[in-house]
Amino acid sequence: MDWTSAPITVDAPLEPAQPSFLFQRFSAVSGRIEQFLERERAQLPLWFAVAFGMGIAAWLWLPGEQGWVAFLVLAVGIASAGLTLGSARSGRALLFGGMAMAAGCALIWWRSEAVGTPRLDRPAVASFAAIVERMETRAAKGDLRLTLATTTGGLPPTVRVSFPAKSPPEGLGEGAHVRLRARLQPPPPMALPGSHDFARDAWFQGIGGVGRAIGPVEVVKPTAGGGLDAMRDGLGRHIRDRLPGSAGGIATALATGDQAAVTEEDAEAMRRSGLAHLLSVSGLHIAAVVGAAMLLSLRLLALSERLALRFNLVLVAAGFGAIAGIAYTLLTGMQVPTVRACIAALLVLGGIALGRDAISLRLVAVGALLVLSVRPEALAGASFQMSFAAVTSIIALHRWSLVRTWLAPREEIWPMRFLRGIFGLLLTGLVVEIALIPFALYHFHKAGLYGVFAILIAIPLTTFVIMPLEAGALLLDAVGLGTPLWSATGIAIGAMVDLAHSIASAEGAVTMLPTMSRWAFALMIGGGLWTCLWIGKVRLWGLVAFATGAAGAALAPVPALLVTGDGQHLALVRDDGTPVLLRSRSGDFVRDLMSEAAAFDGEPANLEEQRFARCSRDACIADIVRDGRAWRLLAIRSRDRIDWTSLTKACADADIVMADRRLPRACQPRWLKLDRPMLERTGGLAIYLDDEPYVSSVTDRIGRHPWRPEPLAIRPPARPPARFPTDR
């Protein structure tokens, strides 16, 4: 049969294949995600700033190069997945989010390498020549602190040296050439796991050594004068001359941002009462300066009928406000909260010029991106975190329709209007305090609980009384008439300080917490951002994350032993939470450090006074009981020679041995031998003896970041031996 002549038959059309169940579910989920992102499209740019910060935080959190590279690969993978999804809103969100995460991680990694400078590897006494880059007055300690660019070989390019301020040499200042002899040491690392990392700060500031001058500082070539640092220092000295004592230190901090003149008692009271942010030049101060400049210029320009008719005086006043804000930021040293507040003020003024509402979360996001683009390391600082958290929480609160409706202006009698304003201020203060508690507990191990009541009085007092009085006194000093206003300023500052001390000393004013885990802190931050940045009901899931992180933080265990990296200081934490110090003459810094790490709000005790300890001039032996297990601690506290036989026998009978010197090889305790070689590798330690005993070290926290102490740290054993002594 000829196939060409065969009849052609047309088959029935094929039925389309039914999509699989998984495909249907994926399509439904992706459709819902697209609908959600479409509803929240105005909020998506805010998450770009969050993703950028996540990249920086990941570099700071992950321990070394392998983790950083893995995170970059993950971020690029997320961006690639978004690129694959095409023009869908979810695809663009993944693309830009992944790119922002990678950019943040890469930026701080690059900056950490770019700012790296040689550091001292051991303490040294040196005579050297240098040029003064910065001079700071630390009035509370009676010191001058010089940041010096060394011109003598064999030293880091930049060091920081302090010396008594009683009789500074003539001609000392920014740009002066000096010669001096100083005892220098490497920038101090984190003293205990979770404490502040001074070495990280010094690394990004390019400081390779810190110390104290021995003898006088010789000025070879005097300063030419001038400069912002000299102006700031001179202004601070003038304020303290006109307003001596405690009030002068507070007034200096309010005017210049220099808190070195604030006494430790006042600073602690301000922290405990929740008013410490008033001492840091930030949004409150910038707003007052910009607002005052705008109001004054607007009133003065409006006196001219020609100017009022020909020009938009609001725009001109906004220009004067911008100039005043920038000048004040430069004068106060361009600290992170000040820069953030200045950027925010400039954006607000720009919004006024354009006729748009600039008070929004986008303003906060732009400010954060600008600061982090220049100084990504600022993300790790309490100042950056707390200032942005406060502003974000305030804007998110007043964006809530219920709050906005309740606080909106309306026709009503003045008592109701006044009460409505007081309620709004109280509610705002309460939300800010709640937002700042995680940061205060993470960085300082303490948080004030009555801060909202202190803020209700202190902020109006500072904004409308203290700062105008101080500004007026400085202006009238030009003609010698500022004395009455200085007296009034002192009285107002005294009232604020008395308020801080009263709140700080109240029972239950402060809650303490030991070092919380970083995952708990991250959950609280992530939950807070999720709640503040979305506008739909989905934001309520952020409260679940926040509560989970808060529970993890609240359950953070208290260490049984705390050991500093130099082996000089040890604190044993009793069952009642009181830290007991090995050395009774420890300084205030060590005593505060141990109390905060143990979450103890009080004065530490001394080990030699405890019944469970036996101390001699050379050593202390203490028996620690935790969960039915007995542990014996041998802590050597002198450098004198100890009989070899007695020492090795005592070591063999102990579970933990600690010393600030090298111990002989024959000294073998049952678990931990913490002598100088080991502590040089581990840094400070927190030892936990409840349930599953383990050791947390500074090395674990720092990882392989470039400011780690050298040589590279080696971890101590993470677990004790399987058998424990229980018969003691």
C-alpha positions in Angstrom: 0.0 0.0 0.0 1.3 3.4 -1.0 1.6 5.3 2.2 1.2 8.6 0.3 -2.4 7.6 -0.7 -3.4 6.4 2.8 -6.2 8.4 4.4 -5.1 10.9 7.0 -6.8 10.6 10.3 -6.7 13.3 12.9 -6.5 12.1 16.5 -8.6 13.7 19.2 -6.8 16.6 21.0 -4.7 15.5 24.0 -6.0 16.6 27.4 -3.5 18.9 29.2 -1.5 17.1 31.9 -2.7 17.9 35.4 -0.1 19.7 37.5 1.3 17.8 40.4 0.2 18.4 44.0 3.6 19.8 44.9 3.5 22.2 41.9 0.0 23.4 42.9 1.1 24.0 46.5 4.2 25.9 45.3 2.1 28.0 43.0 -0.3 28.8 45.8 2.4 29.7 48.3 4.3 31.8 45.7 1.1 33.6 44.9 0.4 34.4 48.5 4.0 35.7 48.9 3.5 37.9 45.9 0.2 39.2 47.3 1.9 39.9 50.6 4.8 41.7 49.1 2.5 43.8 46.9 0.6 44.9 50.0 3.8 45.7 51.8 5.6 47.2 48.8 6.2 50.5 50.5 8.1 48.7 53.3 10.5 46.7 51.1 13.1 49.4 50.7 13.5 49.5 54.5 14.6 45.8 54.4 17.5 46.7 52.1 19.1 48.7 55.0 18.4 45.7 57.3 20.0 43.3 54.8 23.1 45.5 54.6 23.4 45.6 58.4 22.9 41.8 58.4 26.0 41.4 56.2 28.0 43.5 58.6 26.7 41.7 61.6 27.5 38.3 60.0 31.1 39.3 59.6 31.3 40.4 63.2 29.6 37.3 64.5 31.2 34.5 62.4 34.6 33.4 63.7 36.8 33.5 60.6 37.5 33.5 56.9 35.7 30.2 56.1 32.5 31.6 57.7 32.8 34.9 55.9 33.3 33.3 52.5 30.4 30.9 53.2 28.2 33.9 54.0 29.2 35.7 50.9 28.4 32.6 48.8 25.0 32.3 50.5 24.2 36.0 49.9 25.3 35.7 46.2 23.2 32.5 46.0 20.1 34.4 47.3 20.7 37.2 44.8 21.0 34.6 42.0 17.8 32.9 43.0 16.1 36.3 42.9 17.5 36.9 39.5 16.2 33.5 38.3 12.7 34.5 39.5 12.7 37.4 37.1 10.6 40.5 37.5 8.3 39.1 40.2 8.4 41.2 43.4 9.8 38.3 45.4 12.6 37.9 42.8 13.5 41.6 43.1 13.4 41.4 46.9 15.7 38.4 46.9 18.0 40.0 44.4 18.5 43.3 46.2 18.5 41.7 49.6 21.2 39.2 48.7 23.3 42.0 47.1 22.9 44.1 50.2 24.0 41.3 52.5 27.0 40.5 50.4 27.9 44.2 50.2 27.7 44.7 53.9 29.9 41.7 54.7 32.4 42.6 52.0 32.6 46.3 53.0 33.5 45.6 56.7 35.9 42.9 55.7 37.7 45.3 53.3 37.6 48.1 55.9 39.1 45.9 58.6 42.0 45.2 56.3 42.3 48.8 55.1 42.6 50.3 58.6 44.9 47.7 60.0 48.2 49.0 61.4 51.1 47.4 63.3 50.4 46.8 67.0 52.6 46.2 70.0 52.9 42.5 70.8 54.0 43.0 74.4 54.3 45.8 77.0 57.3 48.1 76.6 58.8 51.3 78.0 59.9 53.6 75.2 61.2 57.1 74.6 59.9 58.5 71.4 59.0 61.6 69.4 55.5 62.2 68.0 53.0 64.7 66.7 49.8 65.3 68.6 46.8 64.3 66.5 44.2 64.9 69.2 44.2 66.1 72.8 41.3 65.2 75.2 40.7 66.4 78.7 39.5 63.6 81.1 38.5 65.9 83.9 36.9 63.3 86.0 40.2 61.4 86.2 42.4 64.4 86.2 44.1 63.3 83.0 45.0 64.6 79.5 44.8 61.9 76.8 46.9 62.4 73.7 46.5 60.5 70.4 50.0 60.6 68.9 51.4 59.9 65.4 54.9 58.6 66.3 57.9 59.7 64.3 60.4 57.3 66.0 60.9 53.9 64.4 60.0 50.6 66.1 56.6 51.8 67.4 53.1 51.6 65.9 52.2 54.6 63.7 49.6 55.8 66.2 49.5 55.4 70.0 47.4 56.8 72.8 49.0 58.1 76.0 47.6 59.6 79.1 49.3 61.8 81.7 48.3 64.0 84.7 46.6 67.2 83.7 47.8 69.3 86.7 50.6 71.1 84.8 50.4 70.6 81.0 53.4 72.0 79.2 53.0 75.3 77.3 52.2 74.9 73.7 50.7 71.4 73.9 47.8 70.9 71.6 46.8 69.5 68.2 49.7 69.6 65.8 52.4 70.0 68.5 55.7 68.0 68.2 56.5 66.3 71.5 59.0 64.0 73.1 58.1 61.7 75.9 58.8 58.5 77.7 55.9 56.2 78.2 55.0 52.7 79.3 53.0 51.2 76.4 51.1 48.0 76.0 48.9 46.5 73.3 45.3 47.7 73.2 43.5 45.7 75.9 41.4 42.9 74.6 38.0 41.9 75.8 38.5 41.3 79.5 35.8 38.6 79.9 33.5 36.9 77.4 30.7 39.4 76.6 32.4 42.5 77.9 33.4 45.5 75.8 36.0 44.9 73.2 38.5 47.8 73.5 40.9 46.1 71.1 38.2 46.2 68.3 37.7 49.9 68.9 41.4 50.6 68.8 41.8 48.5 65.6 39.3 50.5 63.6 40.8 53.7 65.0 44.3 52.7 63.9 45.7 52.7 67.4 48.5 50.2 67.9 49.4 50.9 71.5 48.1 52.6 74.7 49.8 53.6 77.9 50.8 56.3 80.3 53.6 58.8 80.2 56.5 58.5 82.6 57.7 61.9 83.6 57.0 65.2 81.8 56.0 65.6 78.2 58.4 67.9 76.3 57.0 70.2 73.6 59.6 70.4 70.8 57.4 72.5 68.5 54.3 74.2 70.0 50.9 73.9 68.5 49.8 76.5 65.9 46.4 76.7 67.7 43.0 76.4 66.2 41.3 73.2 65.0 38.0 71.7 66.1 39.6 69.6 68.8 41.2 72.7 70.3 38.0 74.6 70.1 36.0 71.8 71.7 38.6 71.4 74.5 38.7 75.1 75.1 34.9 75.3 75.2 34.8 72.5 77.8 37.4 74.2 80.0 35.5 77.5 79.8 32.2 75.7 80.9 33.9 74.0 83.8 35.5 77.2 84.9 32.1 79.0 84.9 30.3 76.0 86.4 32.6 74.0 88.6 31.9 70.6 90.2 29.4 68.0 89.1 27.2 70.4 87.1 30.2 71.5 85.0 30.8 68.0 83.8 27.2 67.5 82.8 27.1 70.9 81.1 30.3 70.0 79.2 28.8 66.8 77.9 25.6 68.6 76.8 27.5 71.2 74.9 30.5 69.2 73.4 29.6 65.6 73.8 32.7 65.0 75.9 31.7 62.8 78.8 35.2 62.5 80.3 34.4 65.3 82.8 31.3 63.6 84.2 32.0 62.0 87.6 31.7 58.2 87.8 28.9 58.6 90.5 26.8 60.8 88.2 27.5 58.7 85.1 26.4 55.6 87.0 23.3 57.3 88.3 22.4 58.4 84.8 22.8 54.9 83.5 20.7 53.3 86.3 17.9 55.9 85.9 17.8 55.5 82.1 19.0 59.0 81.4 22.5 58.2 80.1 21.5 59.0 76.5 21.1 62.7 77.6 24.9 62.9 78.0 25.5 61.7 74.5 24.9 64.4 71.8 22.3 62.8 69.6 18.8 63.5 68.3 17.6 65.6 71.3 20.5 67.9 71.1 20.6 68.2 67.3 16.9 68.9 67.2 17.2 71.6 69.9 20.1 73.3 68.0 18.5 73.1 64.6 15.1 74.2 66.0 16.6 77.1 67.8 18.5 78.2 64.7 15.4 78.0 62.5 13.2 79.8 65.0 15.7 82.6 65.7 16.5 83.1 62.0 12.9 83.0 61.0 11.9 85.6 63.6 14.8 87.9 62.7 14.3 87.7 58.9 10.5 88.3 59.3 11.2 91.7 60.8 12.1 92.8 57.2 8.9 93.3 55.2 10.9 93.1 51.9 12.5 89.8 52.8 9.2 88.4 54.0 7.4 89.3 50.7 10.2 88.2 48.3 11.5 85.0 49.8 10.2 81.8 51.3 11.6 82.4 54.8 10.8 78.9 55.9 13.3 77.6 53.4 15.9 80.2 54.4 15.4 79.3 58.0 15.8 75.6 57.1 19.1 76.5 55.5 20.3 78.2 58.7 19.2 75.2 60.7 21.2 72.9 58.5 24.3 75.0 58.9 23.8 75.1 62.6 23.3 71.3 62.8 26.4 70.5 60.7 28.6 73.0 62.7 27.4 71.4 66.0 28.1 67.9 64.7 31.7 68.9 63.7 32.2 70.7 67.1 31.1 67.6 69.1 33.6 65.3 67.3 31.3 63.6 64.8 30.3 60.7 67.1 28.0 58.1 65.6 24.7 59.2 67.3 25.5 62.8 66.4 26.2 62.0 62.8 23.0 59.9 62.6 21.0 62.7 64.2 22.5 65.3 61.9 21.7 63.2 58.8 18.2 62.7 60.0 17.8 66.5 60.6 19.1 67.3 57.1 16.7 64.8 55.6 13.8 66.4 57.5 14.9 69.9 56.4 15.0 68.5 52.8 11.5 67.2 53.2 10.4 70.6 54.4 12.0 72.2 51.4 10.2 69.7 49.0 6.9 70.0 50.8 6.9 66.3 51.9 6.7 64.5 55.2 10.3 63.5 55.9 9.6 62.0 59.4 9.4 58.3 58.4 11.2 55.0 58.7 12.8 55.7 55.3 14.6 58.6 56.8 16.0 56.2 59.5 17.0 53.7 56.9 18.8 56.2 54.8 20.6 57.6 57.8 21.7 54.0 58.8 22.9 53.3 55.3 25.0 56.5 55.2 26.6 55.9 58.6 27.3 52.2 57.9 28.7 53.0 54.4 31.4 55.1 56.0 31.9 53.4 59.3 30.5 49.8 59.1 32.1 48.9 62.4 29.7 51.3 64.1 27.0 48.6 63.9 28.7 46.7 66.8 28.6 49.7 69.1 25.9 50.3 71.7 25.6 54.0 70.7 24.6 53.1 67.1 22.2 50.4 68.1 20.4 52.3 70.9 20.0 55.5 68.9 18.5 53.9 65.9 16.4 51.6 68.0 14.9 54.5 69.9 14.1 56.5 66.7 12.7 53.5 65.0 10.4 52.6 67.9 9.1 56.1 68.2 8.2 56.4 64.5 6.7 52.9 64.5 4.5 53.8 67.5 3.2 57.0 66.1 2.5 55.3 62.7 0.1 53.0 64.5 -3.4 54.2 63.5 -4.8 53.9 67.1 -2.0 56.0 68.6 -2.1 58.5 65.7 -5.9 59.0 66.1 -5.7 59.4 69.9 -2.8 61.9 69.8 -4.1 63.9 66.8 -4.8 67.6 67.4 -8.5 68.4 68.0 -10.7 71.1 69.4 -10.9 70.5 73.2 -10.3 72.3 76.4 -6.7 72.9 77.4 -6.6 70.5 80.4 -7.6 67.6 78.1 -5.0 68.7 75.5 -2.4 68.9 78.3 -3.3 65.4 79.6 -3.3 64.0 76.0 0.2 65.4 75.5 1.4 64.0 78.8 0.0 60.6 77.9 1.7 60.7 74.5 5.1 61.6 76.1 4.6 58.8 78.7 3.7 56.2 76.1 6.6 57.2 73.9 9.0 57.0 76.8 7.7 53.6 77.8 8.1 52.2 74.2 11.6 53.6 74.0 12.6 52.1 77.3 11.2 48.7 76.2 13.1 49.0 72.9 16.4 49.8 74.7 16.3 47.2 77.4 17.8 44.4 75.2 20.7 46.6 74.1 21.4 47.7 77.7 21.3 44.2 79.0 23.5 42.9 76.2 26.2 45.6 76.4 26.1 46.7 80.0 24.4 43.7 81.8 22.0 46.1 83.4 18.9 48.2 82.5 16.9 50.8 84.4 13.3 50.0 84.9 12.0 53.4 86.0 13.6 55.3 83.1 10.2 56.2 81.6 9.3 58.3 84.7 12.7 60.0 84.8 12.4 60.8 81.0 9.0 62.4 81.6 10.7 65.1 83.6 14.3 65.1 82.4 13.7 65.5 78.6 11.5 68.7 78.9 13.9 70.0 81.6 16.9 69.4 79.3 15.3 70.7 76.1 13.4 73.7 77.3 15.4 74.8 80.4 19.0 73.5 80.6 20.2 73.8 77.0 18.6 77.3 76.4 20.1 78.6 79.6 23.5 77.2 78.8 23.4 78.6 75.3 22.3 82.0 76.6 25.1 81.9 79.2 27.7 81.2 76.6 26.4 84.0 74.4 26.3 86.5 77.3 29.8 85.5 78.3 31.0 87.4 75.3 30.0 90.7 77.0 30.7 89.4 80.6 27.0 89.1 81.6 26.6 85.3 81.7 27.0 84.8 85.5 23.2 84.8 86.3 22.4 82.3 83.6 25.3 80.1 84.7 23.8 80.0 88.2 20.4 79.1 86.8 22.0 76.4 84.6 23.7 74.9 87.6 20.4 74.8 89.5 18.6 73.1 86.6 21.4 70.6 86.1 21.5 69.9 89.9 17.7 69.1 89.7 18.3 66.7 86.9 21.2 65.0 88.7 19.2 64.7 91.9 16.4 63.1 89.9 18.8 60.6 88.4 20.3 59.7 91.8 16.8 59.4 93.4 15.6 57.1 90.6 18.9 55.1 90.6 18.7 54.5 94.4 15.1 53.3 94.4 14.5 49.7 95.2 14.1 47.6 92.0 15.3 50.4 89.8 17.8 48.2 87.9 17.6 44.7 86.6 20.8 42.7 86.0 21.6 39.9 83.6 24.7 37.9 82.9 26.2 37.6 79.5 23.4 36.6 77.2 23.9 34.3 74.2 24.2 36.1 70.8 21.4 34.0 69.3 18.9 35.4 71.9 20.1 38.9 71.2 19.7 38.4 67.5 16.2 37.0 67.9 15.1 40.0 69.9 16.6 42.4 67.4 15.1 40.5 64.4 11.7 40.3 66.1 11.7 44.0 66.9 12.6 44.9 63.4 9.9 42.6 62.0 7.3 44.2 64.3 8.3 47.8 63.4 8.9 47.5 59.7 5.8 45.6 58.4 2.4 47.2 58.6 0.0 44.2 58.2 -1.0 41.6 60.8 2.1 39.6 59.8 4.1 41.9 62.0 2.7 40.2 65.1 5.0 37.2 64.4 7.8 39.5 65.4 6.6 39.5 68.9 6.9 35.7 69.0 10.6 35.9 67.9 11.2 38.7 70.4 9.6 36.7 73.3 11.7 33.7 72.4 14.9 35.7 72.4 13.8 37.4 75.7 13.2 34.0 77.3 16.6 32.8 76.1 18.3 35.9 77.5 16.4 35.5 80.9 17.6 31.9 81.2 21.3 32.9 80.6 23.3 31.0 83.3 25.5 32.8 85.8 29.1 31.7 85.6 30.6 30.1 88.7 34.1 31.4 88.0 35.4 34.5 86.2 39.1 34.8 85.2 40.7 37.7 83.4 43.1 37.1 80.6 46.2 38.3 82.5 45.5 35.8 85.4 45.6 38.7 87.9 42.0 38.6 88.8 39.5 35.9 89.6 35.9 36.1 91.0 34.1 33.1 92.4 30.3 33.6 92.3 28.5 32.4 95.5 25.2 30.7 95.5 23.5 34.0 96.4 25.0 35.6 93.3 27.7 37.7 95.1 31.1 37.7 93.3 34.0 37.0 95.6 37.3 38.5 94.5 40.7 36.9 94.8 42.5 40.2 95.4 40.8 42.5 97.9 42.6 45.6 96.5 41.2 45.2 93.0 40.4 48.6 91.3 37.0 49.9 90.5 37.1 48.8 86.9 37.7 45.1 87.9 35.1 45.2 90.7 32.5 46.6 88.3 33.5 44.2 85.6 33.1 41.2 87.8 29.8 42.4 89.3 28.3 43.0 85.8 29.4 39.7 84.5 27.9 38.0 87.5 24.6 40.0 87.2 25.2 41.3 90.7 24.0 44.8 91.7 26.2 45.5 94.7 29.8 45.5 96.0 31.8 42.3 95.6 33.1 40.4 98.6 36.7 39.2 99.3 37.7 35.5 99.0 39.9 35.5 102.0 36.9 36.4 104.2 34.8 33.4 103.1 34.3 30.3 105.2 34.7 27.9 102.3 38.1 29.3 101.4 41.6 29.1 103.1 44.0 31.8 102.0 47.7 32.5 102.7 49.9 35.2 101.3 50.7 33.0 98.3 47.5 31.2 97.4 43.8 30.5 98.2 42.1 27.1 98.2 38.3 27.2 97.9 35.7 24.4 97.7 32.8 25.1 95.3 29.7 23.0 95.5 27.4 23.0 92.4 24.5 20.5 91.9 25.9 18.0 94.4 29.4 18.1 92.9 32.3 19.5 94.8 35.1 21.3 93.0 38.4 22.4 94.5 40.0 25.7 93.2 43.6 26.6 93.8 44.4 30.2 93.0 47.9 31.4 93.3 48.2 35.1 93.9 51.9 35.9 94.6 55.0 35.8 92.5 57.2 34.4 95.3 58.7 30.9 95.0 56.5 28.1 96.3 58.0 24.8 97.4 57.9 22.4 94.4 56.6 19.4 96.4 53.8 21.4 98.1 52.8 23.0 94.8 52.6 19.8 92.8 50.7 18.1 95.6 48.2 21.0 95.9 47.7 20.9 92.1 47.0 17.2 92.1 44.4 17.7 94.7 42.6 20.5 92.8 40.2 20.5 89.9 41.0 24.0 88.7 44.4 25.8 89.1 44.8 29.5 88.3 47.9 31.6 88.3 49.3 34.7 86.6 52.7 33.0 86.0 53.9 29.8 84.3 53.4 26.8 86.4 55.7 23.7 86.3 54.8 20.8 84.1 54.4 18.6 87.1 51.4 20.8 88.3 48.6 18.7 86.9 45.1 19.5 88.2 42.1 17.2 87.5 40.5 19.5 84.9 41.8 23.0 84.1 45.3 24.4 84.4 45.0 28.1 83.8 48.5 29.5 84.1 50.0 32.4 82.0 50.7 30.3 78.8 47.2 29.0 78.7 45.5 32.3 79.5 47.6 34.1 76.8 45.9 31.7 74.4 42.4 31.8 75.7 42.0 35.3 77.1 39.5 35.9 79.8 37.3 33.0 80.9 33.8 32.4 82.2 33.5 28.9 83.8 30.1 27.3 84.3 29.8 24.4 86.7 26.0 23.7 86.8 24.5 20.8 85.0 27.0 20.3 82.1 30.1 22.2 83.0 31.8 24.1 80.2 34.2 27.0 79.6 33.5 30.1 77.6 36.6 32.1 76.5 37.3 35.5 74.9 39.0 33.5 72.1 35.6 32.0 71.2 34.0 35.4 71.0 36.7 37.1 68.9 37.6 34.2 66.6 40.0 35.1 63.9 39.1 38.7 63.6 42.2 40.9 62.9 42.3 42.5 66.4 42.6 39.1 68.1 45.5 38.8 70.6 48.6 37.1 69.3 49.6 34.3 69.3 46.4 32.7 67.9 44.4 31.4 70.8 43.9 27.7 71.6 40.7 26.7 73.3 40.8 25.2 76.7 39.1 21.8 77.2 35.3 22.3 76.8 34.3 19.5 79.2 35.7 18.2 82.5 36.6 14.6 82.9 33.8 12.1 83.2 34.4 11.5 87.0 34.1 14.2 89.5 35.3 14.3 93.1 32.2 14.2 95.4 33.6 13.2 98.7 34.9 16.6 99.8 
